[in-house]
Amino acid sequence: MRRIDYDAEQYQDYSRGRAFTQQQLRTWLSAFAAALPEQRPLAGLDVGSGTGRFTPALAQAFGPVTGVEPSIRMREMAQAQPPHPDVRYLPGSAEDIPVPTGSADYALMFLSWHHVQDKPQAVRELARVLKPGRRLLLRANFSDHHPRPWWLGHFPRGFEVDASLFQPLHEVIEMFTSAGWRVAGFGTVTEPSVGTRADMLERLRLRTHSFFAQLSPSELEIGFHHLEQSVATDPGAPAPVSAEPLLTLERHH
């Protein structure tokens, strides 16, 4: 996987390319609520918070949240949003989370696990910052449990290249359970559509998915040409939805 330097690329377009609709946010917050304690407030961590597309919504739903993000530019984009009194953003990473031991009621990692360089260290660090018995919400793709979005097949080697970015599910589970975690749940969440196929094409043109950084210029050109031809047949059709994996892990007591 070619590493993406979010301080040099993508940060300007990420908010537009990966923005959530209110319906999508509500769907995810409902899925998270089902996995979390009913008490409020809950002290949360948004690890790999990026441009803060989730962080304020988590604070609104559950209580104070610390967004942890290594990219300076992504944090600046997050901090440029209207401020929320229960949100703060700090420099850090999954391997080095700048909060006290046992201070968090939950942690969310939303499509950031595949960027983690030292995953065993991240497993230990996430266990350190969570209170005993509390949970990590790991929204990640897995090479053998992948939503296979409708547009991916238009690109040369699309499914193969995309799957290569991610670990198989059993490998991720083994990494956590061998360090004393337990699996509290695994399922899928059907994320509502972003709009029409034409809407989705405009987002994809911003190339804010890690997948696009792995393709050659010619593969990108071919893929977008095929995708544009396909969308042109019915641009107003709703963009298809897919089932997105969510793994819930519980810190040992």
N, C-alpha and C positions, 0 to 999 in steps of 0.2 A: 504494500500500500504506500503510495506517495503521500508523505506527510503534508498537511496543509498548514501554511503559516497564515493564520487569520489576521495577523497584523499587517500583512502585505497583500492579501487578497480576500475577497468575499465579504469582508466586514461591512462595506458600504451597501451591499445589496442583500445581505442576509435577512434583515428585518422584512423587506418586501418579498423576497423569494420564499421565506418560510413562515410568514405571518399566519396566525391562527384566526379563524372566524370565531365569533362568540359561541356559536353552536359547538365548534370543535373544542374550545376551552371547557365548556360545560360538560361535554362528554368525558374528557380526560379527568377533570376534577371529580366527577362522580365515580369514576373507576378508582381514583386514588382514595377517595373517602371510604370506599368499601373495604380498603385494605388497611386503614389507619384507625387508631382508637377514636372513640366518639367524643372524648373530652376536647374542649377548646379553652384556651388557645394551645396549639402545638408549636413548638419551636422547630423550624424546618431548615434544611439545607438544599439548595439547588446547585448541584455540583456539575460544573460545565454549563453555567447559566447563560453563556453567550450574550446575546443582545437583550436578554431579559424578557423573552417572549412569554415565559411562564411565571417568573418570579412575583410580580405584583398580584397576579391571580391567585397564586398559592397563599400569599399573605392575606388577601381578602377572604379566602375560604377557611384557612386553618390557623393563622396567627403569624407571628414574626418570622421572616425568612432571611437567611444570608445567602446571597448568590456568590458562588466561588468560580472564578474564571481566570485562566492564565493569560488570555489575550487582552492586551491593553486597549486596543481599538474596539474590541467587542464590549468591554466594560464601559468604555466611553459612550458607546451607542446606548447601552442600557441606562446609564446615568443621565443621558439626555432626555429620557422619558419624563413625563410629569412625575414628581417624586411621590412615593408612598411612605407614610410614616413608619410602617413596619418592615421596610425593605432596606437592606444595605448590600453593597457589592464589595467584595474583597479579592485581591490577587491571590491566586492559589491554584491547586489542581487536586485531582482525586488522590494523588500520592502525598499531598502536603496541604491539608485542610486547616486554615488558620483559625480554629475555634478550640475552646477547652475540651478536654476529655469528658465524655458522657454528658454533653450539653445539648444534644439534639434528640427530638422525638421521632424524626424521620429524615431520610435523605432521598432526594429524587435525582436520578441520572437519566436524562431524556436524550437519547441518541448521541451520547458523548462517550460511552464505554469503549467504542472501537478506536477512539483517539488516545486512550490511556496507554502510555508507553510501558510502565512498570505495573502490570496488573496485580501481581501478588502483593506489592506494597500498597496498592490502592485498597485491596481487600482488608488488609490490616488497619489501614488508616480509617476506613469507613467504620470498622468495628470500634475503633478507639473513640470516635466522636459521637457515636450513638449511645443512648442509654441502654442498659441491658433489656433485652426482649423487644426492642424497637426495630423498625423496618426500613429497608432500602427498597425503593420502587425503581426497578431497572427496566426502563423502556429501551430495549436494544433489539437490533436485528441479529439473527443467528443464521449461519450458513445453511442449516437444515430446517429452520422455521422462519421463512422469509415471506413477507407479504407480496413480493413480485408485482410491483405496481404496473399498471396497464401500459405505461409509456416506455418501460425499460426494454421490452422486446424489439423496439425499433432500432436500437443501437447495436452495432457489431459486437458480439461477445457480451451483450448486455447482462444477461442473467449470470453468466460465468464470472465476469469481472466484479459485479456487485457482490455476489456471494463470497468472493475471495477477501472482501474487506472485513468479514465477520467470523467469529468463532462458532463452532457448533454448540448447541444448547448444553449438551452433556459436559462439555469441557468447561463452560462457565460455571455450571452447577458444581462440578468437582472442585474447581478452584475455591469456591466459597465454602462448601461443606467440609473440605479437608482442613479449613481454618476455623471450624467450629460453628459456622452459620447453619441454619436450616432453611429449606424451601417452604415458604408459607403459602405460596400459590403460583400458578402459571396459567395464563389464559390469553385471550386476544380481545382487543377493543376495536370495534368498527368505527373508525374516525369519519365523521360526516364529510361530504365533498366540499372542496374549496370553491366550487362553482361549476362553470362549463369547461369543456375540453379546451376551448380557446383560452379561458382564464388560466388553466393549468399550463398551457404551452407558454404563455407570457412569463409565468413564474420560472419555468424550466429554463428559459432563455437566459436567465440570470446566473445559471449554473452554480447554485448554492448547495448542491448535493455533493458529498465526497466522491461519489461515483464518477462525476465528470472529470475530476482531476486525474483519473487513472487512464483516460483514453487519449489516443493520439489526435492531432488536429484533423486528420482525414477521417478517423472514426467519428469524431464529433460532427463533422460536416455531413457525412453520410447519414448518421442517426437523426440529426435535426431535419434533414431533407425528407427522410421517410416519415418522421413524426408529423411534420407540417402537412405533407400530402394526406396522411390519415385524418388529421384534425379537420382539414379543409372539406372533407366529405360531409361532416356534420358538426360544425364548430359550436353550435348552441346546445349540443347534448350535454347532460350532466357528466362531469368527470367521474369515472368509476371509483368506488370506494374499495378498501381492502381491510383485512383483519390484521391489526398491528399487535405484535407480541408484548406482553407485560409480565416480567418475572418479579415476584415479591420474595425477598429474602429477609430472614429475621436474625438479628444479632444474638449470639448465645448469652445466657444469663451469667 
